[in-house]
Amino acid sequence: MSASLPSDPRASLQHRVFIVGAGIMGSGIAAQAALAGWAVTLEDVSEELARRGVENCQRALDAAARRGTVTPSQVTDATGRIEAAIGLRRADAAEVIVEAAPEKLEIKRALFHEIEAFASPGAILASNTSSLPITSIAAELTDPGRLVGVHFFNPVLQMELVEVIPGLRTRPEVVERARAFATALGKKVVLSKDTPGFVTTRALAVLVNEAAWMLYEGTSSKEEIDLAYKLGFHHPMGPFELVDLVGLDTAVSILDVLWDGFRDPKYRVCPLLRSMVAAKQLGRKSGEGFYKYPAAAP
Ligand SMILES: NC(=O)c1ccc[n+]([C@@H]2O[C@H](COP(=O)([O-])OP(=O)(O)OC[C@H]3O[C@@H](n4cnc5c(N)ncnc54)[C@H](O)[C@@H]3O)[C@@H](O)[C@H]2O)c1
């Protein structure tokens, strides 16, 4: 950390997180952080999207209460800690800034360039990317050493894992603070090098793509392939149920990143996935993917 900074610029930032992107992951991370006692600002490009993100936090917390994993009073307290925002101005008060915007390198780079202008010198910058190189996201920053990958899983309230990914220039202190943040939110941390897809996304992409190829080639039906993965490997969900949850567009973007990174034909995207994305059959978030979902599905 530079000698010109205040001795502990974190002192006034304690337990405040600013989340950029109020979609599936941003709202899940917001709900989890609020449950852990953090003050949360959830930001998106429009008031409507930011508000919808906060509503989705509420929905996820209510569902957790129905499952009995949190109490109704924890839900009330957590909800009271989440505010919606548009614009990055309020990022200056946060100890941790988490970016959960779409999986496109140019979007994330532009966002972090802007975030850097608002962030307190004591804040760490975290990207929830599931596949993009942390080193590339950070490349244009004045201080690339403060950016780290902090990869949560969907649905955030139910998934225990967080992958922490240091870029080539990430400072060890930033990695430790990312680990402490994830641990404070009740997660278990796995550290991964900054290689395409890290550990989990690389495994997931191949699993889903192979299932799509089998369906495309007529090996079996989607229901039977899902059943085979569940009963044959004890997976809690089949690959088509899983990719509907993740988003088919996200899955295709991930496979493209793996292809770009390794140039290995095993990451060749099944044409079925690409045409479903073109048809806007993105999974749960669009109401239809491999399966159909009622309009109010979370
Ligand atoms: N969906 C998953 O299962 C999953 C799991 C782990 C990680 N991720 C990663 O998390 C990130 C977000 O994915 P998601 O599934 O939540 O996407 P999403 O499409 O549900 O949400 C992205 C949100 O970002 C907003 N956004 C776009 N540009 C913005 C900007 N300039 N400023 C602020 N907000 C902006 C969009 O309006 C949208 O609400 C991606 O990097 C993705 O790879 C996704």
The ligand as a Gaussian input file, in Angstrom:
#p B3LYP/6-31G(d) Opt

LIG

0 1
 N      -25.524000     -16.802000     -12.987000
 C      -24.701000     -17.596000     -12.320000
 O      -25.039000     -18.737000     -11.961000
 C      -23.329000     -17.100000     -11.946000
 C      -22.593000     -17.816000     -10.973000
 C      -21.345000     -17.324000     -10.577000
 C      -20.832000     -16.173000     -11.165000
 N      -21.563000     -15.506000     -12.115000
 C      -20.998000     -14.278000     -12.676000
 O      -21.602000     -13.180000     -12.007000
 C      -21.682000     -12.067000     -12.909000
 C      -23.125000     -11.621000     -13.002000
 O      -23.903000     -12.688000     -13.502000
 P      -25.489000     -12.749000     -13.281000
 O      -25.886000     -14.140000     -13.610000
 O      -25.859000     -12.150000     -11.975000
 O      -25.962000     -11.784000     -14.468000
 P      -27.362000     -11.022000     -14.624000
 O      -27.532000     -10.798000     -16.067000
 O      -28.432000     -11.703000     -13.843000
 O      -27.075000      -9.616000     -13.877000
 C      -26.159000      -8.636000     -14.330000
 C      -26.683000      -7.280000     -13.885000
 O      -25.684000      -6.299000     -14.151000
 C      -26.357000      -5.130000     -14.586000
 N      -25.438000      -4.256000     -15.307000
 C      -25.069000      -4.271000     -16.604000
 N      -24.200000      -3.259000     -16.858000
 C      -24.036000      -2.602000     -15.684000
 C      -23.294000      -1.459000     -15.325000
 N      -22.542000      -0.807000     -16.204000
 N      -23.368000      -1.032000     -14.040000
 C      -24.138000      -1.686000     -13.133000
 N      -24.869000      -2.771000     -13.432000
 C      -24.818000      -3.240000     -14.697000
 C      -27.505000      -5.654000     -15.451000
 O      -28.525000      -4.669000     -15.614000
 C      -27.959000      -6.861000     -14.622000
 O      -28.959000      -6.506000     -13.685000
 C      -21.093000     -12.551000     -14.245000
 O      -19.741000     -12.182000     -14.280000
 C      -21.253000     -14.065000     -14.158000
 O      -20.322000     -14.745000     -14.937000
 C      -22.803000     -15.938000     -12.511000

